Amino acid sequence: MILFADADPVETSNWVVQTLSLLAIPVLVALNGFFVAAEFALVAIRRTRVEEMVQKGVPQAKAVNYACEHLDRTIAATQLGITIASIALGWVGEPVLAHLMEPLFSFLPPTWKTISAHGFATVIAFTIITFMHVVFGELMPKTVALQAPERTALWVAAPLIVFARITRPIIVIMNGTGNQLLKLCGFKPGGTEASVHSVEELSLLMEDVEEAGLLDADQVELVQNVFELTDKTVMDCMIPREKMACLDLNASSEQIMDAVRAGAHTRMPVFDGTLDNIVGIVNTKDLFYLFSLSGLVRLEDALYPATYLDPAETVANALRLFRKSRRPMALVRNEDDQILGVLTLEDVLEEIVGELEDEHDRPVAQYQRRGRRILRARFNNPGKNQPTNTPPTKPGNASKLNSDNG
């Protein structure tokens, strides 16, 4: 009080206003940065990660989850906050800085002093305010939010929700007006559809993950093969008819066991007369067991019903059939009841992980990676079956077909 006892009340009031205005500049810049960081953090954060944090009981995770669930409202709140802070910064900051810098131009001639001093001071003040606004109120908060969206979202979510509730009437009016104008222009109101990635985008994202070193090439290839599996049909993955290994229902025990031993398959279809007349499927383990008991084998004693797939069905439907029937083999049959081939669980797995070779497969060349395709070469084991385009005429040759029926 003593310091201002002899001061002019008007000058004292101006000094207080200028001081408060100067203090308001960094506050408004920080406020602008808060809303910018909130906007980018809520857009960048993964919803799956938010759900994980909620399940783990991370403090403020529920607030982040609420903000993400009402993203249109919270983003509108950030835009409102950014606009208010930016306008207030220009309204408060530029005049006070210009006024403080006017004495620096007192050296100008008297005729220029009034106009030029204020003009130069205004330009410099505007430049300083713009620099502070862009660097500290835009670029830095945006970079922090994009590099650490989880930590940023946890920090800004709760106060942002409070601000959104306080300004809710204004936000509702702005959102409603904006949505109506979008409809008049032929666009849909803003939603969350844009945040959902297509399969092609996910595949590209996996390549970015590989380049970032988070996953190795084999892991990325497995995931991409799973994505590609959704577009493949049974026809794309099946063993064709001419390579099927089958057993003749009317074959003798000796012929059946010779064919089973030569084929080295776990399951084999059984036909009666022609390959289009499939009577069932046998598990060769059951045949070995029956043969060990009496030395005789009757295929009728080991048959279980065959399951069928349409060639145009998706591989996903085939997997569901395998799971439901608890049998990892199905015959592929067209509308004319003609057998086109056979599909096993191993065939589907090979579409994901590549060719699965066992002790009966003899590779003759190491595979090499060509882009993302695996090229392998091998020749048939002389002890295994040779392909034919027609069903075998002799029961003993019934399994002499090159395949991996399981």
C-alpha positions as CSV (number, residue, x, y, z in Angstrom):
1,M,0.0,0.0,0.0
2,I,2.9,2.4,0.7
3,L,4.4,1.8,-2.7
4,F,1.3,2.9,-4.4
5,A,0.3,5.7,-2.0
6,D,1.4,8.5,-4.3
7,A,0.7,6.7,-7.6
8,D,-2.0,7.7,-10.0
9,P,-4.9,5.3,-9.5
10,V,-5.3,5.1,-13.3
11,E,-1.7,4.1,-13.8
12,T,-1.9,1.6,-11.0
13,S,-5.0,0.0,-12.6
14,N,-3.2,-0.2,-16.0
15,W,-0.2,-1.8,-14.4
16,V,-2.4,-4.4,-12.7
17,V,-4.2,-5.1,-15.9
18,Q,-1.0,-5.5,-17.9
19,T,0.5,-7.8,-15.2
20,L,-2.5,-10.0,-15.3
21,S,-2.5,-10.0,-19.1
22,L,1.2,-11.1,-19.2
23,L,0.5,-13.9,-16.7
24,A,-2.5,-15.0,-18.8
25,I,-0.3,-15.6,-21.9
26,P,1.5,-18.7,-20.6
27,V,-1.7,-19.9,-19.0
28,L,-3.6,-19.7,-22.2
29,V,-0.8,-21.4,-24.2
30,A,-0.7,-24.2,-21.6
31,L,-4.5,-24.5,-21.8
32,N,-4.4,-24.7,-25.6
33,G,-1.7,-27.4,-25.3
34,F,-3.8,-29.4,-22.9
35,F,-6.7,-29.5,-25.4
36,V,-4.4,-30.4,-28.3
37,A,-2.8,-33.2,-26.3
38,A,-6.2,-34.5,-25.3
39,E,-7.5,-34.6,-28.8
40,F,-4.5,-36.4,-30.3
41,A,-4.2,-38.8,-27.4
42,L,-7.8,-39.9,-27.5
43,V,-7.6,-40.4,-31.3
44,A,-4.3,-42.3,-31.1
45,I,-4.9,-44.6,-28.2
46,R,-6.0,-48.2,-29.0
47,R,-9.4,-49.2,-27.6
48,T,-8.1,-52.7,-26.8
49,R,-5.4,-51.1,-24.7
50,V,-7.9,-49.0,-22.9
51,E,-10.0,-52.1,-22.1
52,E,-6.9,-53.9,-20.8
53,M,-6.1,-50.9,-18.5
54,V,-9.7,-50.9,-17.2
55,Q,-9.5,-54.7,-16.4
56,K,-6.2,-54.1,-14.6
57,G,-7.7,-51.3,-12.5
58,V,-5.3,-48.6,-13.7
59,P,-6.3,-45.3,-12.1
60,Q,-8.2,-43.0,-14.5
61,A,-8.6,-45.8,-17.0
62,K,-12.4,-45.7,-16.6
63,A,-12.3,-42.0,-17.4
64,V,-10.3,-42.7,-20.6
65,N,-12.8,-45.5,-21.5
66,Y,-15.7,-43.1,-21.0
67,A,-14.0,-40.4,-23.2
68,C,-13.4,-43.0,-25.9
69,E,-16.9,-44.3,-25.8
70,H,-18.2,-40.7,-26.3
71,L,-15.5,-39.7,-28.7
72,D,-17.7,-37.3,-30.7
73,R,-18.6,-35.4,-27.6
74,T,-15.0,-35.3,-26.2
75,I,-13.4,-34.3,-29.5
76,A,-16.0,-31.5,-29.8
77,A,-15.0,-30.4,-26.3
78,T,-11.3,-30.3,-27.3
79,Q,-12.1,-28.3,-30.4
80,L,-14.1,-25.8,-28.3
81,G,-11.3,-25.5,-25.8
82,I,-8.7,-25.0,-28.5
83,T,-10.8,-22.3,-30.1
84,I,-11.5,-20.5,-26.9
85,A,-7.8,-20.6,-25.8
86,S,-6.6,-19.4,-29.2
87,I,-9.0,-16.5,-29.4
88,A,-8.3,-15.4,-25.8
89,L,-4.5,-15.6,-26.4
90,G,-4.7,-13.3,-29.4
91,W,-7.2,-11.0,-27.6
92,V,-5.2,-10.7,-24.4
93,G,-1.6,-11.3,-25.4
94,E,-1.1,-9.2,-28.5
95,P,-2.3,-5.8,-27.1
96,V,-0.3,-6.0,-23.9
97,L,2.9,-7.1,-25.6
98,A,2.5,-4.3,-28.2
99,H,1.9,-1.7,-25.5
100,L,5.0,-2.8,-23.6
101,M,7.2,-2.7,-26.7
102,E,6.1,0.7,-28.0
103,P,8.8,2.6,-25.9
104,L,11.5,0.6,-27.8
105,F,10.6,2.6,-30.9
106,S,10.8,6.1,-29.2
107,F,13.8,6.9,-31.4
108,L,11.6,7.3,-34.4
109,P,10.9,10.8,-35.7
110,P,7.9,12.5,-34.0
111,T,5.8,12.3,-37.2
112,W,6.2,8.5,-37.4
113,K,6.3,7.8,-33.7
114,T,2.6,7.4,-33.0
115,I,1.6,5.2,-36.0
116,S,4.9,3.4,-36.8
117,A,5.7,2.6,-33.2
118,H,2.4,0.9,-32.6
119,G,2.5,-0.8,-35.9
120,F,6.0,-2.3,-35.4
121,A,5.2,-3.3,-31.8
122,T,2.0,-5.0,-33.0
123,V,3.8,-7.0,-35.7
124,I,6.5,-8.2,-33.3
125,A,3.9,-9.0,-30.6
126,F,1.8,-11.0,-33.1
127,T,5.0,-12.9,-34.2
128,I,5.9,-13.8,-30.6
129,I,2.3,-14.9,-29.7
130,T,2.1,-17.0,-32.9
131,F,5.5,-18.6,-32.1
132,M,4.5,-19.5,-28.6
133,H,1.1,-20.7,-29.7
134,V,2.4,-23.0,-32.4
135,V,5.5,-24.4,-30.6
136,F,4.2,-24.7,-27.0
137,G,0.5,-24.9,-27.7
138,E,0.4,-27.1,-30.7
139,L,3.6,-29.0,-31.8
140,M,4.9,-30.1,-28.5
141,P,1.6,-31.3,-27.0
142,K,0.8,-33.1,-30.3
143,T,4.2,-34.9,-30.3
144,V,3.9,-35.9,-26.7
145,A,0.4,-37.3,-27.2
146,L,1.3,-39.3,-30.3
147,Q,4.4,-40.8,-28.7
148,A,2.8,-41.6,-25.3
149,P,-1.0,-41.7,-26.0
150,E,-1.7,-43.9,-23.0
151,R,0.0,-41.7,-20.4
152,T,-1.4,-38.6,-21.9
153,A,-4.9,-39.9,-22.1
154,L,-4.8,-41.0,-18.4
155,W,-3.7,-37.5,-17.5
156,V,-6.2,-35.4,-19.5
157,A,-9.3,-37.6,-19.5
158,A,-10.8,-36.6,-16.2
159,P,-10.5,-32.8,-16.5
160,L,-11.6,-33.0,-20.1
161,I,-14.8,-34.9,-19.1
162,V,-15.5,-32.2,-16.5
163,F,-15.1,-29.5,-19.2
164,A,-17.3,-31.4,-21.6
165,R,-20.1,-31.6,-19.1
166,I,-19.8,-27.9,-18.2
167,T,-20.0,-26.9,-21.9
168,R,-22.4,-29.7,-22.9
169,P,-25.2,-27.3,-24.1
170,I,-22.8,-25.6,-26.5
171,I,-21.3,-28.9,-27.7
172,V,-24.8,-30.3,-28.4
173,I,-25.7,-27.2,-30.4
174,M,-22.4,-27.4,-32.4
175,N,-22.7,-31.1,-33.0
176,G,-26.3,-30.9,-34.1
177,T,-25.6,-28.0,-36.4
178,G,-22.6,-29.7,-37.9
179,N,-24.4,-33.0,-38.4
180,Q,-27.3,-31.3,-40.2
181,L,-25.0,-29.5,-42.5
182,L,-23.2,-32.7,-43.3
183,K,-26.5,-34.4,-44.2
184,L,-27.4,-31.5,-46.5
185,C,-24.0,-32.0,-48.2
186,G,-24.6,-35.7,-48.6
187,F,-22.2,-36.9,-45.9
188,K,-22.9,-39.1,-42.9
189,P,-22.5,-37.6,-39.4
190,G,-19.2,-38.4,-37.7
191,G,-18.9,-41.9,-36.2
192,T,-16.3,-44.5,-35.2
193,E,-16.4,-46.4,-38.5
194,A,-13.3,-44.7,-39.8
195,S,-11.3,-46.1,-36.9
196,V,-12.0,-49.7,-38.0
197,H,-9.3,-51.2,-40.2
198,S,-10.0,-53.4,-43.2
199,V,-8.1,-56.7,-43.6
200,E,-5.9,-55.1,-46.2
201,E,-5.0,-52.3,-43.9
202,L,-4.3,-54.7,-41.0
203,S,-1.9,-56.6,-43.3
204,L,-0.1,-53.4,-44.1
205,L,0.0,-52.5,-40.4
206,M,1.6,-55.9,-39.7
207,E,4.4,-55.0,-42.2
208,D,4.9,-51.7,-40.3
209,V,5.1,-53.7,-37.1
210,E,7.8,-55.9,-38.6
211,E,9.8,-52.9,-39.8
212,A,9.6,-51.5,-36.3
213,G,11.2,-54.7,-35.0
214,L,8.2,-55.7,-32.8
215,L,7.6,-59.0,-34.6
216,D,9.9,-61.1,-36.8
217,A,9.2,-62.0,-40.4
218,D,7.8,-65.4,-39.6
219,Q,5.3,-64.2,-37.1
220,V,4.1,-61.5,-39.5
221,E,3.8,-64.1,-42.3
222,L,1.6,-66.3,-40.0
223,V,-0.7,-63.5,-39.2
224,Q,-1.0,-62.4,-42.9
225,N,-1.7,-66.0,-43.9
226,V,-4.6,-66.0,-41.5
227,F,-5.9,-62.8,-43.0
228,E,-5.6,-64.4,-46.5
229,L,-7.4,-67.5,-45.3
230,T,-10.7,-65.7,-45.1
231,D,-10.7,-65.2,-48.9
232,K,-9.9,-68.9,-49.7
233,T,-12.4,-71.5,-50.6
234,V,-12.4,-75.3,-50.1
235,M,-11.6,-75.7,-53.7
236,D,-8.4,-73.7,-53.2
237,C,-7.1,-75.9,-50.4
238,M,-8.4,-79.4,-51.1
239,I,-6.5,-82.5,-52.3
240,P,-7.9,-83.1,-55.8
241,R,-9.7,-86.3,-56.7
242,E,-6.8,-87.7,-58.8
243,K,-4.5,-87.5,-55.8
244,M,-6.9,-89.0,-53.2
245,A,-5.8,-92.1,-51.3
246,C,-8.9,-94.4,-50.9
247,L,-9.7,-98.0,-50.0
248,D,-12.1,-100.4,-51.8
249,L,-14.8,-101.7,-49.6
250,N,-14.6,-105.1,-51.3
251,A,-10.8,-105.5,-50.9
252,S,-9.4,-108.5,-48.9
253,S,-7.8,-108.0,-45.5
254,E,-4.3,-108.5,-47.0
255,Q,-4.9,-106.0,-49.7
256,I,-6.4,-103.5,-47.3
257,M,-3.4,-103.8,-44.9
258,D,-0.9,-103.5,-47.7
259,A,-2.6,-100.4,-48.9
260,V,-2.7,-98.9,-45.4
261,R,1.0,-99.6,-44.8
262,A,2.0,-98.2,-48.2
263,G,-0.1,-95.1,-47.8
264,A,0.9,-94.2,-44.3
265,H,-2.3,-92.1,-43.8
266,T,-4.3,-91.8,-40.6
267,R,-7.7,-91.6,-42.3
268,M,-8.8,-92.9,-45.7
269,P,-12.1,-92.7,-47.5
270,V,-13.7,-96.0,-48.5
271,F,-15.6,-96.3,-51.8
272,D,-17.8,-99.1,-53.2
273,G,-17.4,-99.5,-56.9
274,T,-16.6,-96.0,-57.9
275,L,-15.0,-93.1,-56.2
276,D,-18.3,-91.1,-56.4
277,N,-19.8,-93.8,-54.2
278,I,-18.1,-93.1,-50.8
279,V,-19.5,-95.2,-48.1
280,G,-17.5,-93.8,-45.2
281,I,-14.1,-93.0,-43.7
282,V,-11.9,-95.3,-41.7
283,N,-9.2,-94.5,-39.2
284,T,-6.2,-96.7,-40.0
285,K,-5.4,-97.1,-36.3
286,D,-8.7,-99.0,-36.0
287,L,-7.7,-101.2,-38.9
288,F,-4.4,-102.1,-37.3
289,Y,-6.2,-102.9,-34.0
290,L,-8.8,-105.1,-35.7
291,F,-6.1,-106.9,-37.6
292,S,-4.1,-107.5,-34.4
293,L,-7.1,-109.2,-32.8
294,S,-8.0,-111.8,-35.5
295,G,-5.7,-111.2,-38.5
296,L,-8.8,-110.2,-40.5
297,V,-10.1,-106.8,-41.4
298,R,-13.6,-105.9,-42.6
299,L,-13.9,-102.2,-43.5
300,E,-17.6,-102.2,-42.5
301,D,-16.5,-102.7,-38.9
302,A,-14.4,-99.5,-38.8
303,L,-16.4,-97.1,-41.0
304,Y,-17.8,-93.9,-39.7
305,P,-20.0,-91.5,-41.8
306,A,-18.3,-89.1,-44.2
307,T,-18.8,-85.4,-44.0
308,Y,-19.1,-83.3,-47.1
309,L,-18.3,-79.8,-48.2
310,D,-19.3,-77.7,-51.2
311,P,-16.3,-76.6,-53.2
312,A,-17.4,-72.9,-53.0
313,E,-17.6,-72.9,-49.2
314,T,-15.1,-70.9,-47.3
315,V,-12.3,-72.4,-45.3
316,A,-13.8,-70.9,-42.2
317,N,-16.9,-73.0,-42.7
318,A,-14.7,-76.0,-43.2
319,L,-13.0,-75.4,-39.8
320,R,-16.4,-75.1,-38.2
321,L,-17.5,-78.4,-39.7
322,F,-14.3,-80.1,-38.4
323,R,-14.9,-78.7,-34.9
324,K,-18.6,-79.7,-34.9
325,S,-18.1,-83.2,-36.3
326,R,-14.9,-83.7,-34.4
327,R,-13.4,-85.2,-37.5
328,P,-10.6,-83.5,-39.3
329,M,-11.5,-84.7,-42.8
330,A,-14.3,-83.9,-45.3
331,L,-15.0,-84.9,-48.8
332,V,-15.6,-82.2,-51.4
333,R,-18.7,-82.9,-53.5
334,N,-20.4,-80.8,-56.2
335,E,-24.1,-80.4,-57.0
336,D,-24.0,-83.5,-59.2
337,D,-22.8,-85.6,-56.3
338,Q,-19.4,-86.0,-57.9
339,I,-16.4,-86.2,-55.6
340,L,-14.0,-83.5,-56.4
341,G,-11.4,-84.0,-53.7
342,V,-10.8,-84.2,-50.0
343,L,-10.0,-81.6,-47.4
344,T,-8.2,-82.2,-44.1
345,L,-7.3,-80.1,-41.2
346,E,-3.6,-80.4,-42.2
347,D,-4.4,-78.9,-45.6
348,V,-5.9,-75.8,-43.8
349,L,-2.9,-75.5,-41.5
350,E,-0.5,-75.7,-44.4
351,E,-2.2,-72.6,-45.8
352,I,-1.1,-70.8,-42.6
353,V,2.2,-72.2,-41.6
354,G,3.4,-73.7,-44.9
355,E,3.9,-77.3,-46.0
356,L,4.0,-79.7,-43.1
357,E,6.4,-82.5,-43.9
358,D,6.7,-85.8,-42.0
359,E,9.0,-88.8,-42.2
360,H,7.4,-89.9,-45.4
361,D,8.2,-86.7,-47.2
362,R,11.8,-86.4,-48.6
363,P,12.8,-82.8,-49.5
364,V,15.2,-82.5,-52.4
365,A,15.9,-78.8,-52.2
366,Q,16.0,-76.2,-49.4
367,Y,13.2,-73.6,-49.8
368,Q,14.0,-70.0,-50.3
369,R,11.9,-67.0,-49.5
370,R,10.7,-65.1,-52.4
371,G,8.9,-62.0,-51.2
372,R,6.5,-63.6,-48.8
373,R,5.9,-66.9,-50.6
374,I,7.6,-70.2,-49.7
375,L,8.9,-72.3,-52.6
376,R,9.6,-75.9,-51.9
377,A,10.5,-78.8,-54.1
378,R,10.3,-82.5,-53.4
379,F,9.9,-85.9,-55.1
380,N,7.6,-88.7,-54.3
381,N,8.8,-91.5,-52.1
382,P,9.1,-94.6,-54.3
383,G,7.3,-96.5,-51.6
384,K,4.4,-94.2,-51.6
385,N,1.5,-94.0,-54.0
386,Q,1.5,-92.9,-57.6
387,P,-1.3,-90.6,-58.9
388,T,-4.0,-91.8,-61.2
389,N,-7.0,-90.1,-62.7
390,T,-9.4,-93.0,-62.2
391,P,-10.4,-95.1,-59.2
392,P,-8.2,-98.2,-58.8
393,T,-9.5,-101.4,-60.4
394,K,-7.6,-103.7,-58.0
395,P,-8.3,-103.5,-54.3
396,G,-4.6,-103.8,-53.5
397,N,-3.8,-100.7,-55.5
398,A,-6.6,-98.7,-53.9
399,S,-4.3,-96.5,-51.9
400,K,-1.7,-96.0,-54.6
401,L,-2.4,-92.3,-54.9
402,N,-0.1,-89.5,-54.0
403,S,-1.7,-87.4,-51.2
404,D,-1.6,-86.4,-47.6
405,N,-5.0,-87.5,-46.5
406,G,-4.0,-87.4,-42.9
